[in-house]
Amino acid sequence: MSGTYDKERLAELLRGVTSIYKEGALQITPTGAIAQGDRVAVEAESYAELTNGRVYQNQYHFLFDIADGKIVRVKEYMDTKHAYDIFYS
């Protein structure tokens, strides 16, 4: 799940998981951000109730690369153990 995504790959990933969330979407709330040059780092937390009754609540670090005022690349880091425990065990 973690890694570097272009716009199309990120959209594909996000569309693929909407059916498992009770509300159809994962809520992501930024908790901090810092920018330097053409890069923006964002810390965030997520929350979603799953259709199987579990709760997915993770912490993230996103690194956005910006060019010509648009996001051209996103790198995501998260607690993969928590994701595995919620989605695969």
N, C-alpha and C positions, 0 to 999 in steps of 0.2 A: 504494500500500500504506500509506503513512503517512497520518495524518489522525486525525479524531475519530470514535469508534465508540460506538453504543449497544450494549447487551447482545446484542440479536438480530443486529445486523450483524457484530459481532466473532465470535460463534459461527458464523455463516455463512461468514465468511472462513476461520476455523480448520478447519472441516469440509471446505472445498473443497480444501485442500492436503494432507490426510493421505495420500492415495494416492501422492504423489511421494516421501515419506520412507520410507527403508528400514525403519525401526522403527515407522512409522505416526504419529510425533509429532516435533515440534520441541522439543528440550530448551532451556529458557531458565533461566539461572542469574543471580539478582540479584548484583550486585557492590557496590552501595551504595544507600542510601536516606536520605531526609530528609523530615520532615513539618512542616507549618505549617498550623494551623487545620484546614480541611476538605480539604486537598490533600496528596498524598504523591507525591514524585518518586523514581523508581527508575531506577538505571542497571543494565543487564543485558547478558549475552552469550548468544548462541544457538549451538547445534551440531546438525547433522543430516547424515547421509549420505543422498544422494538415490538413487533407484532407477537413475538414469543414471550413477552412479559419482562425481558431483561432491559436494563438501562445502560446505554452507552454514554459515558461521560469521560472524555479524554482531554488531554492537554497537547497543544501544538506549538510549533515554531514554523512560520512560513517565511520564505525569502522570495520576494518579488523582484524581478528584473524589469526595468521600465525603459522603453525606447519610443521616442516621438509621442510621449504622453500616454502610451498604452502598455499594458502588461504583456510582456513577450515570453516570460518564463516564470514558473512557480516551483520552488523546491519546498517540500513539506517534510517535517520531522514530527513524530508523535510517539506515544507509548505503544509500541507494537505488541507487547505482552498483553496489555489490557485489551487491545483490539482482538487479538487471537482468542483470549479467554471469553469475550462476549460473542464473537461471531463464529468461532470454530470449535469450541469445546462444549 
